Amino acid sequence: MISYRCALVCLAVAIAWSATQFVSAQDDANTEGANQELIDFVVGLLNDDDKEMRAVGLEQVRTELKGAAATKQLLALLPKLNVDAQVGLLRALGDRGDVTALPALIEIIKDDGSDAAVKSAAVRSLGMLGNEADLPLLLELLADENTELSASARASLLHLQGSGTPQALASAVIEVGPRTRITLMEIVVERRVVEAIPQLLQTALVSNVEVRSAAMKALGELGRPEDLPGMVAGVLKASSGKERDEAEKAVMFVCQRIENIDERAVPLLAVVEKLSPEDQLRMLSTLGRVGGAAALEVIESKIASSDVREHKLGVRAICNWPDASVAARLLELHKSEKRAEYREMVLKALIRVAPLSDERSPEERLELLRTAMKLCSKDSERNLVLQRAAAIRTVETLRWVLTFFDQPALAVHVHEAVVELAHHRSLREPNKAEFDAALDQVLAASKDEIVLDRAQRYKKGQTWDRKSVGD
């Protein structure tokens, strides 16, 4: 008795063979007399309750039933199909790329009586077949309160064809409403529409916090050094706190595209030097995030200043440094600073950069973290050290972390550091005995369900997916 799978394969081959007999990919005229019997056979497959059978039919639509005549016949049969089959067929028609289907798609989309799932499928396929002329309709759908339609419009806009589409998308950034604008800027980034940079720079200065934050984020992805004047204006426009931090990081991302580390701050400094003295001070923090010799020179001059505010801003700027090249300087500052507030700021910066991967060996990185631990005067600082320790993936780190196991105020972060180190099989397996013993300690002491689950899995040699937490 022939198996179901075998029968399905034979059926697919038979359909493909038949299709090649009635359609010529090179001669559209041959499709005028398209075999209605074969079309009906494919339609029967599309209406089948079995997903695999429907998939076979849809594959024929995508690859075998070519030509405008076949497209028209399939569209004429669309109302006779059930909803699932209509959805599948509309998506397949989009995949086959025949613009003959375009008017029918638009008609379905504009028809208020269309089934929601069918309309969403038509919207998605519009992006495969349409062009910039269809952008207004898709933007209208993007703003629709129906989340399914809005999501379909977003997917469609990511693929919308047409040579004029990038510029049309760019222009639309400043024409749509706030909520739609945020989504549109995400689409612009995903499509790498650099034509939208002028509009993004303009949007980075609007009054709506969420909109201008999204614009700066987009500029961080698409911006170039020549766009820094406008981006600096965006940083200065941002409110202090999270918005300002993210705006500064956007500038940092642009500067990091300059290969030479010591030259990364040069174009930024050229912009900053033209600002008022007050705004130059406000940009010190951003300079610190960018790093490099030129930025350090400016920041050190402020640290050495007798002006209290300039000194504070200089210290804060160096604490934003992107790498551990300033570690020795941070140690000096921690020792020389008289204000406890500044020493705490410097220590947190040292803890942050100590384990960063660079040309230093893991032993050197761990030694710097040990030094930072000795400077800690609060358990909150010590716990921060333990959190950062897991970034140094060596068995020596495990041994050091375990020395704090019996300190109640640090126990939770010790447990987390142990399982985080154990997460890496390449570290855990060669040191299985030590890790098993450490995991046993965690299993006996921790009350955290996630930590316990991870410890149990790692002991068994299993994996653990952090994405599944909370599902």
SETI-760972 format. One line per 2 residues: number of its first residue (from 1); their letters; for each residue x, y, z of C-alpha. Coordinates in Angstrom, 1 decimal, decimal comma. Each point is the difference from the previous one (the first is absolute). Example, Ala and Ser with C-alpha at 12.3 -4.5 7.8 and 13.67 -1.06 7.14 Angstrom:
// SETI-760972
1) AS) 12,3/-4,5/7,8 ~ 1,4/3,4/-0,7
// end
This chain:
// SETI-760972
1) MI) 0,0/0,0/0,0 ~ 1,5/3,3/-1,0
3) SY) 0,8/2,4/2,9 ~ -1,6/3,3/0,4
5) RC) 3,3/1,9/-0,3 ~ 0,9/-1,9/-3,2
7) AL) -3,4/0,6/-1,5 ~ 0,4/3,7/0,8
9) VC) 3,3/0,2/-1,8 ~ -1,3/-1,9/-3,0
11) LA) -3,0/2,4/-0,2 ~ 2,4/3,0/0,1
13) VA) 2,1/-1,4/-2,8 ~ -3,1/-0,7/-2,1
15) IA) -1,3/3,5/0,4 ~ 3,3/1,6/-0,8
17) WS) 0,3/-2,2/-3,2 ~ -3,5/0,9/-1,0
19) AT) 0,6/3,7/0,5 ~ 3,0/0,0/-2,2
21) QF) -2,1/-1,4/-2,8 ~ -2,5/2,8/0,0
23) VS) 2,1/3,1/0,8 ~ 3,1/1,3/-1,6
25) AQ) 2,1/2,3/2,2 ~ 1,4/1,7/-3,1
27) DD) -3,3/0,5/-1,9 ~ -2,8/1,7/1,8
29) AN) -2,3/-0,7/-3,0 ~ 0,0/-3,7/0,9
31) TE) -1,8/0,9/3,2 ~ -3,1/1,3/-1,8
33) GA) -1,2/-3,6/-0,5 ~ 1,0/-1,0/3,6
35) NQ) -1,3/-3,4/0,9 ~ -3,1/0,6/2,1
37) EL) 0,1/-3,5/1,2 ~ 3,5/0,5/1,6
39) ID) -1,1/3,3/1,5 ~ -3,0/-1,8/1,6
41) FV) 2,4/-2,7/1,3 ~ 2,2/2,6/1,6
43) VG) -3,1/1,7/1,5 ~ -1,0/-3,3/1,4
45) LL) 3,3/-0,3/1,8 ~ -0,3/3,5/1,3
47) ND) -3,4/-0,8/1,6 ~ 1,3/-3,2/1,5
49) DD) -0,2/-0,3/3,8 ~ 3,5/-1,4/0,1
51) KE) 2,7/2,6/0,3 ~ 2,6/-2,0/-2,0
53) MR) -2,4/-0,4/-2,9 ~ -0,7/3,8/0,0
55) AV) 3,7/0,6/0,1 ~ 0,5/-2,1/-3,1
57) GL) -2,7/2,0/-1,8 ~ 1,5/3,3/1,1
59) EQ) 3,4/-1,1/-1,2 ~ -1,4/-0,6/-3,5
61) VR) -1,5/3,5/0,1 ~ 3,4/1,5/0,9
63) TE) 2,2/-2,0/-2,4 ~ -2,0/-1,7/-2,8
65) LK) -3,2/1,8/-0,9 ~ 1,8/2,9/-1,6
67) GA) -1,3/2,9/-2,1 ~ -2,7/2,7/0,2
69) AA) -2,8/-2,3/-1,3 ~ 0,6/-2,5/2,8
71) TK) 0,0/2,9/2,5 ~ -3,3/1,3/-1,3
73) QL) -1,6/-3,5/0,2 ~ 1,2/-0,5/3,6
75) LA) -1,3/3,4/1,0 ~ -3,4/-0,7/-1,6
77) LL) -0,1/-3,2/2,2 ~ 1,0/1,8/3,1
79) PK) -3,6/0,6/1,3 ~ -0,8/-3,7/-0,3
81) LN) 2,8/-1,0/2,5 ~ -0,3/-0,1/3,8
83) VD) 1,7/2,6/2,0 ~ 3,2/-1,9/0,7
85) AQ) 0,3/-0,9/-3,6 ~ -0,5/3,7/-1,0
87) VG) 2,7/1,1/2,4 ~ 2,4/-2,6/-1,3
89) LL) -0,7/0,8/-3,6 ~ 0,4/3,8/0,4
91) RA) 3,3/-0,5/1,7 ~ 1,1/-2,4/-2,8
93) LG) -1,0/2,5/-2,6 ~ 2,1/2,6/1,7
95) DR) 3,0/-2,4/0,0 ~ -0,3/-0,7/-3,7
97) GD) 0,4/3,7/-0,8 ~ -2,6/0,4/-2,7
99) VT) -1,3/3,5/0,2 ~ -3,1/-1,1/-1,8
101) AL) -1,4/-0,8/3,4 ~ 0,6/3,6/1,3
103) PA) -3,4/1,5/-0,8 ~ -1,8/-2,9/1,6
105) LI) 2,1/0,4/3,2 ~ -0,8/3,7/0,2
107) EI) -3,7/-0,8/-0,5 ~ 0,0/-2,5/2,9
109) IK) 1,8/2,4/2,2 ~ -2,4/2,9/-0,6
111) DD) -3,1/-2,2/0,3 ~ -1,4/0,5/3,5
113) GS) -1,7/-3,4/-0,3 ~ 3,1/-2,0/-0,5
115) DA) 0,9/-2,6/2,6 ~ 2,7/1,4/2,4
117) AV) 2,4/-2,9/-0,6 ~ -0,5/0,2/-3,8
119) KS) 0,6/3,8/0,1 ~ 3,1/-0,4/2,0
121) AA) 1,4/-2,5/-2,5 ~ -0,8/2,4/-2,8
123) VR) 1,8/2,7/1,8 ~ 3,1/-2,1/0,5
125) SL) 0,1/-1,0/-3,7 ~ -0,4/3,7/-1,0
127) GM) 3,5/0,6/1,2 ~ 1,3/-2,7/-2,4
129) LG) -1,9/1,3/-3,1 ~ -0,5/3,7/0,7
131) NE) 2,2/3,1/-0,2 ~ 0,3/3,5/1,3
133) AD) -3,5/0,8/-1,4 ~ -1,4/-2,3/2,6
135) LP) 1,8/1,6/2,9 ~ -2,9/2,3/1,1
137) LL) -2,4/-3,0/0,3 ~ 2,6/-2,0/2,0
139) LE) 0,7/3,0/2,3 ~ -3,7/0,3/0,7
141) LL) -0,1/-3,7/0,9 ~ 3,1/0,4/2,1
143) AD) -1,9/2,4/2,2 ~ -3,1/-2,2/0,2
145) EN) -1,2/-0,9/3,5 ~ -0,4/-3,6/-1,2
147) TE) 3,4/-1,5/1,2 ~ -0,1/-2,8/-2,6
149) LS) -0,5/2,4/-2,9 ~ 2,7/2,3/1,4
151) AS) 2,4/-2,8/0,4 ~ -0,7/-1,2/-3,6
153) AR) 0,6/3,6/-1,3 ~ 3,3/0,1/1,9
155) AS) 1,1/-3,3/-1,6 ~ -1,1/1,3/-3,4
157) LL) 1,9/3,2/0,3 ~ 3,2/-1,9/0,8
159) HL) -0,2/-1,5/-3,5 ~ -1,8/2,6/-2,1
161) QG) 1,6/0,3/-3,4 ~ 0,6/2,9/-2,3
163) SG) 3,0/2,3/-0,6 ~ -1,7/2,9/1,6
165) TP) -1,0/-1,8/3,1 ~ 3,0/0,9/2,2
167) QA) -0,4/3,7/-0,6 ~ -3,8/-0,3/0,5
169) LA) 0,5/-1,7/3,3 ~ 2,5/2,7/1,0
171) SA) -2,5/2,8/-0,8 ~ -2,7/-1,8/1,9
173) VI) 2,0/0,0/3,3 ~ -1,0/3,7/0,6
175) EV) -3,5/-0,4/-1,5 ~ -1,6/-2,7/2,2
177) GP) -1,3/0,1/3,6 ~ 2,2/-0,6/3,0
179) RT) -0,9/-3,7/0,6 ~ 0,3/-0,9/-3,7
181) RI) 3,2/2,1/-0,3 ~ 1,7/-2,1/2,7
183) TL) -0,8/-3,2/-1,9 ~ 0,9/1,5/-3,3
185) ME) 3,4/1,0/1,3 ~ 0,6/-3,6/1,1
187) IV) -0,9/-1,1/-3,6 ~ 2,4/2,6/-1,4
189) VE) 2,8/-1,5/2,2 ~ -0,8/-3,6/-1,0
191) RR) 0,0/1,0/-3,7 ~ 3,2/2,1/0,5
193) VV) -1,6/3,0/-1,6 ~ 2,8/2,5/0,3
195) EA) -2,1/2,5/-2,0 ~ -2,0/0,5/3,1
197) IP) 2,9/1,5/2,1 ~ -1,1/3,6/-0,6
199) QL) -3,5/-0,8/1,2 ~ 1,3/-1,9/3,0
201) LQ) 2,2/3,0/1,0 ~ -3,0/2,2/-0,2
203) TA) -2,1/-2,4/2,0 ~ 2,7/-0,2/2,7
205) LV) -1,0/3,5/1,0 ~ -3,7/-0,3/0,3
207) SN) -1,9/0,5/3,3 ~ -1,2/-3,6/0,3
209) VE) 2,5/-1,8/2,2 ~ -0,8/-3,5/-1,4
211) VR) 0,2/1,1/-3,6 ~ 3,3/1,9/0,4
213) SA) 1,5/-2,9/2,0 ~ -0,9/-2,4/-2,9
215) AM) 1,5/2,4/-2,5 ~ 3,3/0,1/1,9
217) KA) 0,0/-3,8/0,3 ~ -0,5/-0,2/-3,8
219) LG) 2,8/2,5/-0,6 ~ 2,3/-2,2/2,2
221) EL) -0,6/-2,8/-2,6 ~ 0,1/2,1/-3,2
223) GR) 1,9/3,1/0,9 ~ 3,5/0,9/-1,4
225) PE) 2,7/2,3/1,5 ~ -1,3/2,8/-2,3
227) DL) -3,3/-0,2/1,8 ~ 1,5/0,7/3,4
229) PG) -1,0/3,8/0,1 ~ -3,7/-0,9/-0,2
231) MV) 0,5/-2,9/2,5 ~ 1,7/2,2/2,5
233) AG) -3,0/2,3/-0,2 ~ -2,1/-3,1/0,8
235) VL) 2,2/-0,8/3,0 ~ -0,4/3,6/1,3
237) KA) -3,8/-0,1/-0,6 ~ -0,3/-3,3/2,0
239) SS) -1,2/0,1/3,6 ~ 2,4/-1,1/2,7
241) GK) -0,2/-3,6/1,0 ~ -0,8/-3,0/-2,2
243) ER) -0,8/2,1/-3,1 ~ 3,3/1,9/0,2
245) DE) 2,0/-3,2/0,6 ~ -1,6/-1,7/-3,0
247) AE) 0,6/3,1/-2,2 ~ 3,7/0,0/1,0
249) KA) 0,3/-3,7/-0,8 ~ -1,4/0,7/-3,5
251) VM) 2,9/2,5/-0,5 ~ 2,4/-2,6/1,4
253) FV) -1,2/-2,6/-2,5 ~ 0,6/2,3/-2,9
255) CQ) 3,5/1,0/1,2 ~ 0,9/-3,7/0,5
257) RI) -0,3/-0,6/-3,7 ~ 3,3/1,9/-0,3
259) EN) 2,6/-2,7/0,0 ~ 2,8/1,8/1,8
261) ID) -1,0/0,2/3,7 ~ 2,0/3,2/0,6
263) ER) -1,7/1,8/-2,9 ~ -3,6/-0,9/1,0
265) AV) -0,5/3,2/2,0 ~ 1,6/2,3/-2,6
267) PL) -3,1/0,8/-2,0 ~ -2,1/0,3/3,1
269) LA) 2,5/2,4/1,6 ~ -0,2/2,1/-3,2
271) VV) -3,7/0,4/0,6 ~ 0,3/0,5/3,8
273) EK) 2,7/2,8/-0,4 ~ -2,6/2,1/-1,9
275) LS) -2,5/-0,2/2,9 ~ -0,4/2,5/2,8
277) PE) 2,1/-0,6/3,1 ~ -3,0/-1,3/1,9
279) DQ) -0,9/-2,5/-2,7 ~ 3,6/-1,1/-0,3
281) LR) -0,2/-1,0/3,7 ~ -3,3/-1,8/-0,6
283) ML) 1,7/-2,0/-2,8 ~ 2,8/-1,3/2,2
285) ST) -2,0/-3,0/0,9 ~ -0,4/-1,0/-3,6
287) LG) 3,7/0,5/-0,7 ~ 0,7/-2,4/2,9
289) RV) -2,2/-2,6/-1,7 ~ 1,9/0,3/-3,3
291) GG) 3,4/-0,1/1,6 ~ 3,4/0,3/-1,7
293) AA) 3,1/2,2/0,6 ~ -1,6/3,3/-1,3
295) AL) -3,0/-0,4/2,3 ~ 2,1/-0,9/3,0
297) EV) 2,1/3,1/-0,4 ~ -3,1/2,2/0,2
299) IE) -1,4/-2,0/2,9 ~ 3,2/0,0/2,0
301) SK) 0,1/3,8/-0,3 ~ -3,4/0,2/1,7
303) IA) 1,0/-2,5/2,7 ~ 3,0/2,2/0,8
305) SS) -2,3/3,1/0,2 ~ -0,4/1,9/3,3
307) DV) -3,6/0,6/-1,0 ~ -2,1/-2,5/2,0
309) RE) -2,6/-0,5/-2,8 ~ 2,6/-0,4/-2,7
311) HK) 1,9/-2,5/2,1 ~ -3,1/-2,0/0,8
313) LG) -1,0/-0,2/-3,7 ~ 3,5/-1,0/-0,9
315) VR) 0,0/-2,9/2,5 ~ -3,4/-1,1/-1,2
317) AI) 1,2/0,1/-3,6 ~ 2,9/-2,3/0,6
319) CN) -2,3/-2,3/1,9 ~ -1,8/-0,5/-3,3
321) WP) 3,1/-1,3/-1,8 ~ -0,7/-2,8/-2,4
323) DA) 2,9/-2,2/0,8 ~ 2,5/-0,9/2,7
325) SV) 2,8/2,2/-1,3 ~ -0,7/2,5/2,8
327) AA) 0,0/-2,6/2,8 ~ 3,3/1,3/1,5
329) RL) -1,3/3,5/-0,2 ~ -3,2/-1,0/1,8
331) LE) 2,1/-1,6/2,8 ~ 1,9/3,3/0,4
333) LH) -3,2/2,0/0,1 ~ -1,5/-2,3/2,6
335) KS) 3,0/0,5/2,2 ~ 0,2/3,8/-0,5
337) EK) -3,6/1,0/0,0 ~ -1,2/1,6/3,3
339) RA) -3,7/-0,2/-0,7 ~ -1,6/-3,4/0,8
341) EY) -2,5/0,6/-2,8 ~ 2,7/0,2/-2,6
343) RE) 1,9/-3,0/1,4 ~ -3,1/-2,1/-0,2
345) MV) -0,6/1,1/-3,6 ~ 3,6/-0,8/-0,9
347) LK) -0,1/-3,4/1,7 ~ -3,2/-1,0/-1,9
349) AL) 1,7/1,0/-3,2 ~ 3,0/-2,2/0,9
351) IR) -2,2/-2,9/0,8 ~ -1,7/0,4/-3,4
353) VA) 3,1/0,1/-2,1 ~ 2,1/-2,5/1,9
355) PL) -1,4/-3,2/-1,7 ~ -0,4/1,5/-3,5
357) SD) 1,6/-2,1/-2,7 ~ 3,1/1,6/-1,5
359) ER) 3,7/-0,8/-0,5 ~ 0,3/-0,7/3,7
361) SP) 0,2/-3,6/1,1 ~ -2,9/-1,5/2,1
363) EE) 2,4/-0,1/2,9 ~ 0,7/3,7/-0,3
365) RL) -3,7/0,8/-0,2 ~ -0,8/-2,1/3,0
367) EL) 2,8/1,6/2,0 ~ -1,4/3,5/-0,7
369) LR) -3,4/-1,2/1,2 ~ 1,6/-1,4/3,1
371) TA) 1,6/3,4/0,6 ~ -3,4/1,7/-0,5
373) MK) -1,5/-2,4/2,6 ~ 2,5/1,1/2,5
375) LC) -1,0/3,6/-0,5 ~ -3,7/-0,7/0,7
377) SK) -1,4/1,3/3,2 ~ -3,6/-1,1/-0,6
379) DS) -1,7/-3,3/-0,7 ~ -1,8/1,6/-2,9
381) ER) 3,4/0,7/-1,6 ~ 1,2/-3,5/0,8
383) NL) -3,0/-1,6/-1,6 ~ 0,6/2,1/-3,1
385) VL) 3,5/-1,5/-0,2 ~ -1,4/-3,5/0,3
387) QR) -2,5/0,8/-2,8 ~ 2,8/1,1/-2,3
389) AA) 2,3/-2,9/0,9 ~ -2,0/-2,4/-2,1
391) AI) 1,2/1,8/-3,1 ~ 3,5/-1,4/0,6
393) RT) -0,5/-3,6/-1,0 ~ 2,7/-1,9/1,8
395) VE) 0,1/-2,7/2,7 ~ 2,1/2,5/2,1
397) TL) -3,0/2,3/0,0 ~ -2,2/-2,8/1,3
399) RW) 2,5/-0,7/2,8 ~ 0,2/3,7/1,0
401) VL) -3,8/0,5/-0,1 ~ -0,4/-3,0/2,3
403) TF) 2,1/1,6/2,7 ~ -3,0/2,3/0,7
405) FD) -2,5/-2,8/0,1 ~ -0,6/0,1/3,8
407) QP) -0,6/3,7/0,2 ~ -3,8/0,4/0,2
409) AL) -0,1/3,5/-1,5 ~ 1,8/-1,3/-3,1
411) AV) -1,5/-3,5/-0,3 ~ -2,6/0,7/-2,6
413) HV) 2,5/1,5/-2,4 ~ 2,5/-2,7/0,7
415) HE) -2,6/-2,6/-1,0 ~ -0,8/1,9/-3,2
417) AV) 3,6/0,4/-0,9 ~ 0,6/-3,7/0,4
419) VE) -2,8/-1,1/-2,3 ~ 0,9/2,7/-2,5
421) LA) 3,5/-1,3/-0,2 ~ -1,3/-3,6/-0,2
423) HH) -2,3/1,1/-2,9 ~ 3,1/-0,2/-2,3
425) RS) 0,5/-3,7/-0,9 ~ 3,5/0,7/-1,3
427) LR) 1,0/1,2/3,5 ~ -2,2/-2,4/2,0
429) EP) 0,9/-3,4/-1,6 ~ 3,8/0,2/0,3
431) NK) -0,4/0,9/3,7 ~ -3,0/-2,2/0,7
433) AE) 1,0/-1,1/3,5 ~ 0,4/3,5/1,3
435) FD) -3,2/1,2/-1,7 ~ -2,0/-2,9/1,3
437) AA) 1,2/0,7/3,5 ~ -0,8/3,7/-0,4
439) LD) -3,5/-0,7/-1,4 ~ -0,7/-2,4/2,9
441) QV) 0,7/2,9/2,3 ~ -2,4/2,2/-1,9
443) LA) -2,7/-2,7/0,0 ~ 0,3/-0,4/3,7
445) AS) -0,1/3,8/0,8 ~ -2,0/1,9/-2,7
447) KD) -3,7/0,7/0,2 ~ -0,2/1,4/-3,5
449) EI) -2,0/-2,3/-2,3 ~ 1,8/1,1/-3,1
451) VL) 3,5/-0,4/1,6 ~ -1,0/-3,4/1,3
453) DR) -1,3/-1,1/-3,5 ~ 3,2/1,2/-1,6
455) AQ) 2,2/-1,8/2,5 ~ -1,9/-3,3/-0,4
457) RY) 0,2/0,3/-3,8 ~ 3,7/0,7/-0,1
459) KK) 0,8/-2,8/2,3 ~ -1,8/-2,4/-2,5
461) GQ) 1,9/1,6/-2,9 ~ -3,2/1,5/-1,3
463) TW) -0,5/3,4/-1,6 ~ -2,1/2,9/1,3
465) DR) -1,6/2,7/-2,1 ~ -0,2/3,4/1,8
467) KS) -2,7/1,1/-2,6 ~ -2,4/-2,5/1,5
469) VG) -0,1/1,7/3,4 ~ -3,4/1,4/0,7
471) D) -1,7/-1,9/-2,8
// end
